[in-house]
Amino acid sequence: MKKSAITLVTLAISLSLASAGDATKKIMKELHKPEDAICKKVGRGEATDADLATLLKAYEDMSGDTPAKGAKSIWMEKCQALISAIKKVQAKDASGTSDFKKAVNCKACHDMFKGK
């Protein structure tokens, strides 16, 4: 019985670690990298309300990921900056797009959080 419990706990931990970063990888691949990516539309001021809602949900999901390296607390701060900027863009706040451009600094996050 004890061996089964240990096996289940080990399996749960393995699955948890395997899924860490999945939302982030999907966001980068689908919402940041393509030429017509939603991220790029936001930066150009061309994102629709649906685009903004999609990106907001994605960033909220991403904030639940655990970075490959770096402090989770700083990861959360950076995710919250993205979320806040998208909410400003949704509210038609003039500072939203510039806040988003600052928050979406890919290199800064990759240097700090991306594993090798």
C-alpha positions as CSV (number, residue, x, y, z in Angstrom):
1,M,0.0,0.0,0.0
2,K,2.8,2.5,0.9
3,K,4.6,1.7,-2.3
4,S,1.4,2.4,-4.4
5,A,1.0,5.8,-2.6
6,I,4.6,6.7,-3.3
7,T,4.2,5.7,-6.9
8,L,1.1,7.9,-7.2
9,V,2.8,10.9,-5.6
10,T,5.9,10.5,-7.9
11,L,3.6,10.2,-10.9
12,A,1.7,13.3,-9.9
13,I,4.9,15.3,-9.4
14,S,6.3,14.1,-12.8
15,L,3.1,15.1,-14.6
16,S,3.1,18.5,-12.8
17,L,6.7,19.2,-13.9
18,A,6.1,18.0,-17.4
19,S,3.2,20.4,-17.9
20,A,5.1,23.4,-16.4
21,G,5.6,25.9,-19.2
22,D,3.1,24.4,-21.6
23,A,0.9,27.5,-21.7
24,T,4.0,29.7,-22.3
25,K,5.3,27.5,-25.1
26,K,1.9,27.6,-26.8
27,I,1.6,31.4,-26.4
28,M,5.1,32.0,-27.9
29,K,4.4,29.6,-30.8
30,E,0.8,30.8,-31.7
31,L,0.4,34.3,-30.4
32,H,4.0,35.9,-30.5
33,K,6.0,34.3,-33.4
34,P,3.8,34.3,-36.5
35,E,3.9,37.4,-38.8
36,D,0.2,38.0,-38.1
37,A,0.5,37.2,-34.4
38,I,-1.9,38.9,-32.0
39,C,1.0,40.2,-30.0
40,K,2.2,42.1,-33.1
41,K,-1.3,43.4,-33.8
42,V,-1.5,44.8,-30.3
43,G,1.9,46.6,-30.8
44,R,0.6,48.2,-34.0
45,G,-2.8,49.1,-32.5
46,E,-4.6,46.8,-34.8
47,A,-5.9,44.1,-32.4
48,T,-9.6,43.5,-32.2
49,D,-11.6,43.1,-29.0
50,A,-11.5,39.3,-29.6
51,D,-7.7,39.4,-30.1
52,L,-7.3,41.2,-26.8
53,A,-9.6,38.8,-24.9
54,T,-7.6,35.9,-26.4
55,L,-4.3,37.4,-25.4
56,L,-5.5,38.3,-21.9
57,K,-6.7,34.8,-21.2
58,A,-3.4,33.4,-22.6
59,Y,-1.3,35.6,-20.3
60,E,-3.4,34.7,-17.3
61,D,-2.8,31.0,-18.1
62,M,0.9,31.7,-18.6
63,S,1.2,33.3,-15.2
64,G,0.3,29.9,-13.8
65,D,3.4,28.3,-15.4
66,T,6.6,27.8,-13.7
67,P,9.6,29.2,-15.5
68,A,12.5,26.8,-16.5
69,K,14.8,29.0,-14.5
70,G,14.6,32.2,-12.5
71,A,12.4,33.3,-9.6
72,K,8.7,32.6,-9.8
73,S,8.0,35.9,-8.0
74,I,9.7,37.9,-10.8
75,W,7.9,35.7,-13.4
76,M,4.6,36.7,-11.8
77,E,5.5,40.4,-11.9
78,K,6.3,40.2,-15.6
79,C,3.1,38.3,-16.3
80,Q,1.1,40.8,-14.3
81,A,2.7,43.6,-16.3
82,L,1.5,42.0,-19.6
83,I,-2.0,41.4,-18.1
84,S,-2.2,45.0,-16.9
85,A,-1.1,46.4,-20.2
86,I,-3.7,44.3,-22.1
87,K,-6.4,45.5,-19.8
88,K,-5.4,49.1,-20.5
89,V,-5.5,48.5,-24.2
90,Q,-9.0,47.0,-23.8
91,A,-10.1,50.0,-21.8
92,K,-8.8,52.3,-24.6
93,D,-6.2,53.8,-22.2
94,A,-3.7,55.8,-24.2
95,S,-0.8,54.3,-22.3
96,G,-1.8,50.7,-22.9
97,T,0.0,50.1,-26.1
98,S,3.3,51.6,-24.9
99,D,3.0,49.7,-21.6
100,F,2.4,46.5,-23.7
101,K,5.5,47.1,-25.8
102,K,7.6,47.5,-22.7
103,A,6.2,44.4,-21.0
104,V,6.5,42.2,-24.1
105,N,10.3,42.4,-24.2
106,C,11.0,38.9,-25.4
107,K,14.8,38.9,-24.9
108,A,14.5,40.1,-21.3
109,C,12.2,37.2,-20.4
110,H,14.1,34.6,-22.3
111,D,17.4,35.7,-20.7
112,M,15.9,35.5,-17.3
113,F,13.6,32.5,-17.5
114,K,14.1,30.3,-20.5
115,G,16.0,27.0,-20.0
116,K,18.6,25.8,-22.4
